[in-house]
Amino acid sequence: MRPFNKIRDYFSEKSGKQRVFIVICFVLLAVFVFFFIKGNFFDNKEPPRDETSVSDTAQSGESSDKTQAAQDNEVKFHINLLDLVILLVVIVLFVIHKIREKIRHRRM
């Protein structure tokens, strides 16, 4: 049995309007996931350095070099609040859809 039969059957049961909404939601979710992964793991985020911090690190000597190297190797994970809200809304809408679908099948 092919692995995508359930997906194809699910998609073929929907009306045209529902298919359009499913495709739009899938594309938005894919774009969200792409930029989330790209922004957190592949973009090089370096804070801007001003001249005072550069001169302070030059004067403090060897210990500052070690702390600077540790800070450079440190991975920082950033997530936007808007991204979290969008993800939560999509999850809540999916759960509501599944609950309504179960209630509808019980009535039949």
PyMOL commands that set and color helices and strands:
alter all, ss='L'
color gray80, all
select helices_A, chain A and resi 5-13+16-42+51-60+62-73+81-107
alter helices_A, ss='H'
color red, helices_A
deselect
rebuild
show_as cartoon
